[in-house]
């Protein structure tokens, strides 16, 4: 939203800085918040579910269905606990899937939406194994936005994994 006068975030109570597109404002109750405060602001009890930004954007819908044949980084007696992080080269949004316990064939069936202002760049899918301490990297793939504009991708995509010891890229798993 482009606020015409000084505005404060109703969530964190800090001043909303910027010259344009400083934050969000509810279309019904005028609730105002920073972009960083939006996820918790959406949980408020307002008759309007619609908190919008007054700039033009498009929405890319991502349906994360499943992965298969992932690497087992938890040893011989357990399997990985995979989750996905979805990022883009054109947005600060960082989407995180749920973690599926003890499986190399996770099924998420989760929907995500990304607001985009330009239709170029990549969407990055990175898979990790949830562990106590540092999570293990399972693989990644980047999908050019151009591919999505031409048609939906409804097929398996091979994950790439670069071994630090061997400095060699190889395939392990698919999403």
N, CA, C and O of each residue as an XYZ file, in Angstrom:
700
protein
N       0.849     -1.174      0.000
C       0.000      0.000      0.000
C       0.896      1.239      0.000
O       1.958      1.236      0.623
N       0.484      2.269     -0.678
C       1.194      3.549     -0.655
C       0.494      4.468      0.346
O      -0.508      5.106      0.022
N       1.026      4.527      1.547
C       0.434      5.374      2.573
C       0.706      6.840      2.245
O       1.826      7.190      1.872
N      -0.304      7.700      2.378
C      -0.173      9.120      2.060
C       0.305      9.944      3.250
O       0.707     11.096      3.091
N       0.261      9.355      4.434
C       0.728     10.041      5.642
C       1.484      9.025      6.500
O       1.437      7.828      6.213
N       2.179      9.477      7.546
C       2.920      8.537      8.391
C       2.012      7.418      8.896
O       0.867      7.653      9.283
N       2.549      6.193      8.883
C       1.754      5.032      9.300
C       2.587      4.134     10.201
O       3.806      4.039     10.055
N       1.907      3.477     11.135
C       2.549      2.547     12.045
C       1.943      1.173     11.861
O       0.753      1.041     11.576
N       2.753      0.166     12.023
C       2.326     -1.219     11.883
C       1.448     -1.599     13.071
O       1.846     -1.431     14.224
N       0.258     -2.111     12.785
C      -0.636     -2.548     13.851
C      -0.147     -3.829     14.512
O      -0.592     -4.146     15.615
N       0.747     -4.573     13.882
C       1.249     -5.828     14.433
C       2.419     -5.590     15.373
O       2.363     -6.002     16.532
N       3.491     -4.930     14.900
C       4.690     -4.735     15.735
C       4.785     -3.324     16.318
O       5.663     -3.054     17.138
N       3.903     -2.434     15.910
C       3.791     -1.030     16.356
C       4.966     -0.144     15.919
O       5.074      0.989     16.389
N       5.841     -0.621     15.041
C       6.937      0.196     14.529
C       6.470      1.026     13.337
O       5.472      0.699     12.696
N       7.199      2.102     13.046
C       6.888      2.967     11.925
C       7.086      2.206     10.608
O       8.035      1.435     10.468
N       6.191      2.427      9.654
C       6.312      1.809      8.339
C       7.057      2.784      7.435
O       6.528      3.833      7.067
N       8.303      2.424      7.078
C       9.177      3.288      6.297
C       8.999      3.046      4.809
O       8.505      1.996      4.397
N       9.405      4.029      3.999
C       9.443      3.856      2.559
C       8.694      4.945      1.833
O       7.876      5.656      2.417
N       8.985      5.067      0.549
C       8.325      6.082     -0.259
C       7.117      5.532     -0.997
O       6.135      6.246     -1.203
N       7.182      4.264     -1.397
C       6.036      3.645     -2.050
C       6.037      2.151     -1.770
O       7.084      1.553     -1.525
N       4.860      1.562     -1.810
C       4.693      0.129     -1.526
C       5.348     -0.243     -0.202
O       6.112     -1.206     -0.122
N       5.040      0.535      0.839
C       5.700      0.339      2.120
C       5.191     -0.884      2.887
O       5.940     -1.484      3.657
N       3.938     -1.253      2.686
C       3.383     -2.366      3.454
C       2.025     -2.769      2.930
O       1.719     -2.590      1.751
N       1.214     -3.317      3.818
C      -0.115     -3.798      3.458
C      -1.177     -3.059      4.265
O      -0.914     -2.582      5.369
N      -2.379     -2.970      3.700
C      -3.498     -2.342      4.395
C      -4.763     -3.123      4.062
O      -5.060     -3.361      2.891
N      -5.511     -3.524      5.093
C      -6.749     -4.278      4.907
C      -7.784     -3.391      4.220
O      -7.922     -2.214      4.555
N      -8.502     -3.956      3.267
C      -9.484     -3.178      2.513
C     -10.743     -2.880      3.317
O     -11.489     -1.969      2.956
N     -11.005     -3.619      4.400
C     -12.200     -3.355      5.211
C     -11.917     -2.613      6.505
O     -12.555     -1.600      6.793
N     -10.967     -3.105      7.286
C     -10.758     -2.535      8.624
C      -9.576     -1.573      8.698
O      -9.317     -1.012      9.763
N      -8.852     -1.368      7.597
C      -7.695     -0.471      7.524
C      -6.520     -0.910      8.387
O      -5.663     -0.091      8.718
N      -6.464     -2.176      8.753
C      -5.330     -2.728      9.482
C      -4.096     -2.567      8.600
O      -4.115     -2.966      7.435
N      -3.024     -1.987      9.138
C      -1.798     -1.745      8.375
C      -0.653     -2.536      8.987
O      -0.568     -2.669     10.208
N       0.234     -3.064      8.133
C       1.377     -3.813      8.652
C       2.520     -3.807      7.647
O       2.327     -3.545      6.460
N       3.737     -4.108      8.162
C       4.910     -4.299      7.310
C       4.729     -5.559      6.478
O       3.881     -6.398      6.784
N       5.525     -5.688      5.431
C       5.528     -6.922      4.645
C       5.975     -8.095      5.515
O       5.434     -9.195      5.401
N       6.958     -7.864      6.382
C       7.462     -8.944      7.237
C       6.444     -9.387      8.287
O       6.529    -10.504      8.797
N       5.485     -8.522      8.612
C       4.475     -8.838      9.629
C       3.211     -9.466      9.031
O       2.313     -9.868      9.772
N       3.134     -9.553      7.707
C       1.928    -10.053      7.048
C       1.527    -11.465      7.462
O       0.340    -11.687      7.703
N       2.452    -12.449      7.561
C       2.002    -13.798      7.929
C       1.235    -13.843      9.257
O       0.215    -14.526      9.351
N       1.706    -13.132     10.272
C       0.988    -13.130     11.548
C      -0.245    -12.235     11.480
O      -1.210    -12.466     12.209
N      -0.232    -11.218     10.619
C      -1.394    -10.339     10.482
C      -2.565    -11.074      9.846
O      -3.720    -10.761     10.134
N      -2.284    -12.042      8.991
C      -3.365    -12.796      8.348
C      -4.155    -13.634      9.351
O      -5.267    -14.069      9.052
N      -3.589    -13.864     10.546
C      -4.269    -14.658     11.564
C      -5.255    -13.831     12.388
O      -5.968    -14.382     13.226
N      -5.305    -12.520     12.161
C      -6.185    -11.672     12.959
C      -7.646    -11.949     12.625
O      -7.960    -12.466     11.553
N      -8.524    -11.605     13.540
C      -9.945    -11.840     13.350
C     -10.577    -10.600     12.730
O     -11.057     -9.708     13.431
N     -10.566    -10.567     11.417
C     -11.112     -9.443     10.669
C     -12.153     -9.979      9.702
O     -11.975    -11.069      9.157
N     -13.244     -9.239      9.473
C     -14.229     -9.725      8.508
C     -13.663     -9.817      7.096
O     -14.234    -10.494      6.241
N     -12.557     -9.148      6.850
C     -11.935     -9.207      5.534
C     -10.739    -10.151      5.580
O      -9.827     -9.964      6.385
N     -10.741    -11.145      4.734
C      -9.598    -12.036      4.621
C      -8.604    -11.398      3.666
O      -7.474    -11.865      3.529
N      -9.025    -10.345      3.016
C      -8.319     -9.771      1.889
C      -7.388     -8.642      2.317
O      -7.829     -7.497      2.413
N      -6.139     -8.924      2.572
C      -5.145     -7.879      2.804
C      -4.387     -7.767      1.498
O      -3.754     -8.729      1.064
N      -4.442     -6.622      0.874
C      -3.870     -6.505     -0.466
C      -2.812     -5.422     -0.526
O      -2.776     -4.524      0.316
N      -1.981     -5.509     -1.491
C      -0.953     -4.520     -1.750
C      -1.395     -3.747     -2.981
O      -1.883     -4.340     -3.943
N      -1.232     -2.444     -2.963
C      -1.707     -1.605     -4.057
C      -0.720     -1.506     -5.214
O      -0.544     -0.425     -5.776
N      -0.086     -2.585     -5.574
C       0.762     -2.603     -6.756
C       0.321     -3.761     -7.623
O      -0.306     -4.706     -7.145
N       0.647     -3.685     -8.890
C       0.228     -4.744     -9.801
C       1.164     -5.932     -9.672
O       2.385     -5.780     -9.649
N       0.580     -7.102     -9.588
C       1.361     -8.318     -9.507
C       0.531     -9.465    -10.062
O      -0.685     -9.359    -10.220
N       1.203    -10.539    -10.348
C       0.543    -11.766    -10.746
C       0.797    -12.816     -9.685
O       1.623    -12.619     -8.794
N       0.104    -13.907     -9.775
C       0.268    -14.978     -8.797
C       0.626    -16.264     -9.525
O      -0.040    -16.657    -10.483
N       1.675    -16.907     -9.065
C       2.044    -18.229     -9.562
C       1.643    -19.223     -8.483
O       2.062    -19.100     -7.332
N       0.839    -20.199     -8.851
C       0.440    -21.255     -7.920
C       1.370    -22.445     -8.085
O       1.644    -22.882     -9.202
N       1.849    -22.961     -6.973
C       2.748    -24.111     -6.976
C       2.079    -25.220     -6.177
O       1.717    -25.029     -5.016
N       1.919    -26.373     -6.804
C       1.368    -27.540     -6.126
C       2.515    -28.525     -5.937
O       2.902    -29.229     -6.869
N       3.048    -28.568     -4.728
C       4.135    -29.488     -4.396
C       3.496    -30.822     -4.036
O       2.879    -30.953     -2.979
N       3.642    -31.803     -4.904
C       2.949    -33.079     -4.714
C       3.818    -34.053     -3.932
O       3.456    -34.450     -2.824
N       4.957    -34.442     -4.492
C       5.758    -35.468     -3.830
C       7.183    -35.478     -4.360
O       7.527    -34.745     -5.288
N       7.994    -36.316     -3.757
C       9.348    -36.578     -4.222
C       9.563    -38.087     -4.150
O       8.816    -38.798     -3.479
N      10.587    -38.564     -4.847
C      10.831    -40.004     -4.868
C      12.321    -40.295     -4.916
O      13.114    -39.490     -5.404
N      12.682    -41.457     -4.402
C      14.063    -41.958     -4.453
C      15.072    -40.981     -3.856
O      16.164    -40.811     -4.399
N      14.718    -40.340     -2.744
C      15.631    -39.391     -2.113
C      16.780    -40.120     -1.421
O      16.678    -41.304     -1.101
N      17.850    -39.407     -1.201
C      19.008    -39.963     -0.497
C      18.643    -40.198      0.966
O      17.901    -39.424      1.570
N      19.179    -41.277      1.519
C      18.996    -41.555      2.940
C      20.214    -41.050      3.684
O      21.292    -41.639      3.598
N      20.044    -39.953      4.419
C      21.175    -39.362      5.137
C      21.156    -39.694      6.629
O      21.979    -39.186      7.391
N      20.207    -40.553      7.047
C      20.077    -40.867      8.471
C      20.599    -42.245      8.860
O      20.299    -42.733      9.950
N      21.361    -42.864      7.999
C      21.970    -44.146      8.345
C      21.101    -45.342      8.011
O      20.029    -45.196      7.425
N      21.570    -46.535      8.390
C      20.897    -47.768      7.964
C      19.585    -48.084      8.695
O      18.780    -48.870      8.194
N      19.359    -47.488      9.863
C      18.181    -47.863     10.638
C      17.029    -46.874     10.552
O      15.932    -47.161     11.031
N      17.261    -45.723      9.952
C      16.213    -44.721      9.776
C      16.294    -44.167      8.373
O      17.270    -44.387      7.655
N      15.252    -43.442      7.992
C      15.232    -42.788      6.694
C      15.212    -41.280      6.905
O      15.036    -40.805      8.027
N      15.390    -40.540      5.836
C      15.398    -39.076      5.901
C      14.030    -38.538      6.310
O      13.012    -39.215      6.165
N      14.024    -37.312      6.823
C      12.803    -36.577      7.187
C      12.739    -35.351      6.278
O      13.082    -34.250      6.709
N      12.300    -35.524      5.014
C      12.430    -34.455      4.021
C      11.413    -33.318      4.152
O      10.266    -33.510      4.557
N      11.888    -32.135      3.793
C      11.028    -30.967      3.611
C      11.615    -30.150      2.473
O      12.791    -30.291      2.139
N      10.787    -29.290      1.877
C      11.207    -28.488      0.728
C      11.195    -27.015      1.070
O      10.340    -26.544      1.821
N      12.159    -26.285      0.507
C      12.177    -24.826      0.580
C      12.068    -24.327     -0.854
O      12.851    -24.716     -1.721
N      11.095    -23.465     -1.090
C      10.853    -22.929     -2.427
C      11.185    -21.444     -2.404
O      10.626    -20.690     -1.608
N      12.095    -21.025     -3.279
C      12.467    -19.617     -3.393
C      12.479    -19.235     -4.865
O      12.384    -20.086     -5.750
N      12.598    -17.934     -5.104
C      12.648    -17.469     -6.493
C      13.786    -16.470     -6.648
O      14.311    -15.937     -5.671
N      14.151    -16.233     -7.897
C      15.188    -15.249     -8.187
C      14.604    -13.844     -8.265
O      15.345    -12.884     -8.476
N      13.281    -13.704     -8.099
C      12.621    -12.416     -8.296
C      11.766    -11.997     -7.101
O      11.039    -11.008     -7.190
N      11.835    -12.714     -6.006
C      11.014    -12.392     -4.838
C      11.770    -12.774     -3.575
O      12.598    -13.685     -3.584
N      11.476    -12.070     -2.494
C      12.103    -12.393     -1.211
C      11.329    -13.491     -0.487
O      11.756    -13.953      0.571
N      10.201    -13.911     -1.042
C       9.402    -14.960     -0.404
C      10.211    -16.244     -0.285
O      10.966    -16.612     -1.185
N      10.036    -16.908      0.837
C      10.684    -18.204      1.102
C       9.595    -19.111      1.644
O       9.128    -18.931      2.769
N       9.195    -20.082      0.842
C       8.112    -20.979      1.213
C       8.699    -22.292      1.720
O       9.639    -22.822      1.129
N       8.145    -22.817      2.813
C       8.663    -24.043      3.406
C       7.523    -25.044      3.549
O       6.469    -24.726      4.100
N       7.744    -26.253      3.049
C       6.733    -27.308      3.164
C       6.783    -27.924      4.554
O       7.664    -27.615      5.357
N       5.839    -28.787      4.818
C       5.874    -29.551      6.058
C       6.972    -30.611      5.952
O       7.423    -30.943      4.855
N       7.389    -31.130      7.086
C       8.419    -32.160      7.137
C       7.726    -33.524      7.215
O       6.844    -33.732      8.048
N       8.128    -34.441      6.350
C       7.574    -35.791      6.344
C       8.583    -36.724      7.005
O       9.732    -36.815      6.575
N       8.152    -37.399      8.032
C       9.057    -38.194      8.863
C       9.373    -39.564      8.253
O       8.496    -40.244      7.719
N      10.643    -39.945      8.348
C      11.126    -41.286      8.075
C      10.680    -41.856      6.724
O      10.110    -42.945      6.654
N      10.950    -41.098      5.649
C      10.559    -41.560      4.317
C      11.521    -41.042      3.248
O      12.091    -39.959      3.380
N      11.689    -41.825      2.198
C      12.450    -41.408      1.029
C      11.515    -41.118     -0.136
O      11.960    -40.772     -1.231
N      10.193    -41.265      0.111
C       9.161    -41.034     -0.902
C       8.085    -40.099     -0.314
O       6.926    -40.503     -0.219
N       8.432    -38.878      0.077
C       7.455    -38.012      0.755
C       6.307    -37.589     -0.163
O       6.493    -37.361     -1.359
N       5.125    -37.493      0.429
C       3.947    -37.002     -0.293
C       3.420    -35.793      0.478
O       2.905    -35.938      1.587
N       3.550    -34.595     -0.109
C       3.138    -33.364      0.560
C       1.724    -32.953      0.170
O       0.890    -32.708      1.041
N       1.446    -32.875     -1.118
C       0.157    -32.383     -1.624
C      -0.160    -31.014     -1.012
O      -1.246    -30.802     -0.473
N       0.808    -30.083     -1.103
C       0.670    -28.749     -0.524
C       0.635    -27.694     -1.624
O       1.344    -27.799     -2.624
N      -0.197    -26.680     -1.426
C      -0.341    -25.588     -2.380
C       0.343    -24.340     -1.846
O       0.230    -24.016     -0.664
N       1.056    -23.640     -2.733
C       1.725    -22.393     -2.390
C       1.390    -21.363     -3.460
O       1.128    -21.712     -4.611
N       1.401    -20.094     -3.071
C       1.219    -19.014     -4.039
C       2.342    -18.015     -3.887
O       2.716    -17.644     -2.774
N       2.875    -17.584     -5.011
C       3.920    -16.565     -5.043
C       3.408    -15.353     -5.797
O       2.885    -15.481     -6.904
N       3.556    -14.174     -5.202
C       3.247    -12.940     -5.919
C       4.462    -12.565     -6.748
O       5.587    -12.550     -6.248
N       4.232    -12.263     -8.010
C       5.336    -11.894     -8.890
C       5.018    -10.593     -9.603
O       3.864    -10.320     -9.936
N       6.043     -9.797     -9.834
C       5.876     -8.536    -10.558
C       6.463     -8.613    -11.960
O       6.147     -7.786    -12.816
N       7.309     -9.596    -12.194
C       7.847     -9.785    -13.538
C       7.859    -11.279    -13.836
O       7.941    -12.108    -12.930
N       7.778    -11.597    -15.079
C       7.653    -12.988    -15.479
C       8.961    -13.504    -16.079
O       9.004    -13.949    -17.226
N      10.011    -13.434    -15.289
C      11.290    -13.990    -15.713
C      12.020    -14.465    -14.474
O      11.681    -14.084    -13.353
N      13.016    -15.292    -14.681
C      13.765    -15.824    -13.550
C      13.447    -17.284    -13.313
O      12.885    -17.956    -14.178
N      13.815    -17.777    -12.123
C      13.662    -19.193    -11.792
C      12.944    -19.388    -10.479
O      12.962    -18.516     -9.609
N      12.307    -20.542    -10.341
C      11.802    -21.005     -9.051
C      12.723    -22.135     -8.624
O      12.959    -23.076     -9.382
N      13.235    -22.038     -7.422
C      14.192    -23.014     -6.903
C      13.516    -23.895     -5.864
O      12.862    -23.397     -4.947
N      13.677    -25.205     -6.012
C      13.192    -26.185     -5.039
C      14.419    -26.832     -4.417
O      15.213    -27.457     -5.121
N      14.584    -26.691     -3.106
C      15.704    -27.317     -2.398
C      15.127    -28.235     -1.332
O      14.276    -27.823     -0.544
N      15.589    -29.471     -1.309
C      15.110    -30.447     -0.340
C      16.173    -30.703      0.713
O      17.363    -30.797      0.413
N      15.712    -30.815      1.965
C      16.596    -31.048      3.096
C      16.036    -32.160      3.961
O      14.836    -32.434      3.945
N      16.918    -32.796      4.714
C      16.552    -33.791      5.718
C      16.604    -33.102      7.077
O      17.662    -32.634      7.497
N      15.469    -33.040      7.763
C      15.391    -32.388      9.076
C      16.146    -33.223     10.100
O      15.864    -34.407     10.280
N      17.091    -32.606     10.757
C      17.889    -33.271     11.790
C      18.018    -32.366     12.996
O      17.732    -31.171     12.924
N      18.447    -32.938     14.098
C      18.794    -32.129     15.259
C      20.120    -31.463     14.907
O      21.078    -32.144     14.540
N      20.181    -30.171     15.013
C      21.375    -29.447     14.576
C      21.215    -29.034     13.125
O      20.173    -28.507     12.736
N      22.250    -29.273     12.321
C      22.242    -28.853     10.928
C      21.492    -29.866     10.057
O      21.734    -31.069     10.145
N      20.584    -29.371      9.219
C      19.833    -30.226      8.305
C      20.706    -30.614      7.119
O      21.528    -29.825      6.652
N      20.516    -31.848      6.635
C      21.292    -32.358      5.498
C      20.625    -31.970      4.185
O      19.403    -32.046      4.051
N      21.439    -31.551      3.215
C      20.956    -31.199      1.889
C      20.689    -32.479      1.097
O      21.542    -33.365      1.039
N      19.502    -32.576      0.485
C      19.141    -33.761     -0.289
C      19.206    -33.540     -1.800
O      19.368    -34.499     -2.555
N      19.083    -32.292     -2.249
C      19.132    -32.009     -3.679
C      18.321    -30.773     -4.009
O      17.575    -30.258     -3.177
N      18.480    -30.304     -5.249
C      17.754    -29.105     -5.666
C      17.511    -29.133     -7.166
O      18.131    -29.896     -7.907
N      16.593    -28.281     -7.588
C      16.316    -28.091     -9.003
C      15.779    -26.682     -9.190
O      15.062    -26.161     -8.335
N      16.132    -26.068    -10.316
C      15.598    -24.753    -10.664
C      14.746    -24.884    -11.912
O      15.141    -25.517    -12.891
N      13.562    -24.272    -11.859
C      12.639    -24.313    -12.987
C      12.469    -22.893    -13.520
O      12.035    -22.013    -12.777
N      12.800    -22.648    -14.787
C      12.611    -21.312    -15.363
C      11.124    -20.953    -15.444
O      10.295    -21.783    -15.817
N      10.803    -19.714    -15.091
C       9.426    -19.247    -15.162
C       8.878    -19.384    -16.580
O       7.696    -19.671    -16.769
N       9.733    -19.178    -17.566
C       9.288    -19.309    -18.964
C       8.643    -20.666    -19.220
O       7.660    -20.752    -19.956
N       9.190    -21.740    -18.616
C       8.621    -23.077    -18.791
C       7.200    -23.151    -18.234
O       6.348    -23.847    -18.786
N       6.949    -22.433    -17.142
C       5.627    -22.468    -16.523
C       4.606    -21.662    -17.314
O       3.420    -21.992    -17.314
N       5.053    -20.615    -17.982
C       4.132    -19.789    -18.761
C       3.596    -20.536    -19.971
O       2.452    -20.336    -20.379
N       4.426    -21.393    -20.540
C       4.005    -22.129    -21.728
C       3.039    -23.250    -21.384
O       2.079    -23.474    -22.121
N       3.265    -23.963    -20.282
C       2.360    -25.026    -19.859
C       2.680    -25.435    -18.425
O       3.766    -25.166    -17.912
N       1.708    -26.093    -17.788
C       1.919    -26.593    -16.441
C       2.919    -27.732    -16.488
O       2.969    -28.482    -17.462
N       3.714    -27.861    -15.439
C       4.642    -28.988    -15.350
C       3.987    -30.036    -14.462
O       3.788    -29.821    -13.266
N       3.662    -31.149    -15.054
C       3.029    -32.241    -14.328
C       3.835    -33.508    -14.593
O       3.316    -34.497    -15.112
N       5.107    -33.457    -14.227
C       5.999    -34.585    -14.465
C       7.107    -34.554    -13.426
O       7.299    -33.546    -12.747
N       7.830    -35.647    -13.300
C       8.955    -35.722    -12.381
C      10.113    -34.881    -12.900
O      10.389    -34.862    -14.100
N      10.790    -34.186    -11.988
C      11.987    -33.414    -12.326
C      13.128    -33.958    -11.475
O      13.001    -34.079    -10.257
N      14.226    -34.279    -12.116
C      15.374    -34.862    -11.426
C      16.062    -33.819    -10.547
O      16.290    -32.692    -10.987
N      16.393    -34.184     -9.312
C      17.137    -33.316     -8.403
C      18.626    -33.424     -8.690
O      19.118    -34.488     -9.065
N      19.335    -32.326     -8.514
C      20.789    -32.305     -8.648
C      21.395    -32.203     -7.258
O      20.860    -31.512     -6.391
N      22.493    -32.879     -7.049
C      23.190    -32.846     -5.781
C      24.681    -32.785     -6.060
O      25.210    -33.618     -6.796
N      25.366    -31.803     -5.477
C      26.812    -31.693     -5.664
C      27.508    -32.128     -4.393
O      27.330    -31.524     -3.335
N      28.286    -33.157     -4.501
C      29.033    -33.685     -3.365
C      30.207    -32.770     -3.056
O      30.983    -32.437     -3.952
N      30.348    -32.360     -1.797
C      31.462    -31.486     -1.410
C      32.787    -32.237     -1.460
O      33.825    -31.655     -1.775
N      32.749    -33.538     -1.145
C      33.986    -34.308     -1.150
C      34.489    -34.541     -2.574
O      35.689    -34.444     -2.832
N      33.577    -34.846     -3.494
C      33.983    -35.211     -4.848
C      33.923    -34.038     -5.819
O      34.417    -34.144     -6.941
N      33.319    -32.911     -5.402
C      33.161    -31.739     -6.269
C      32.555    -32.139     -7.618
O      32.919    -31.610     -8.668
N      31.633    -33.076     -7.552
C      31.021    -33.587     -8.768
C      29.508    -33.571     -8.589
O      28.990    -33.947     -7.538
N      28.818    -33.137     -9.614
C      27.364    -33.084     -9.570
C      26.796    -34.425    -10.025
O      27.241    -34.996    -11.020
N      25.811    -34.915     -9.286
C      25.152    -36.138     -9.710
C      23.670    -36.066     -9.337
O      23.254    -35.213     -8.554
N      22.894    -36.969     -9.908
C      21.451    -36.977     -9.671
C      21.123    -37.967     -8.557
O      21.659    -39.075     -8.515
N      20.227    -37.544     -7.651
C      19.722    -38.446     -6.628
C      18.351    -37.944     -6.219
O      18.226    -36.920     -5.546
N      17.348    -38.656     -6.621
C      15.987    -38.306     -6.271
C      15.326    -37.432     -7.313
O      15.977    -36.917     -8.223
N      14.029    -37.273     -7.166
C      13.252    -36.436     -8.086
C      12.085    -35.839     -7.341
O      11.658    -36.342     -6.301
N      11.575    -34.750     -7.895
C      10.466    -34.038     -7.277
C       9.386    -33.821     -8.319
O       8.346    -33.234     -8.019
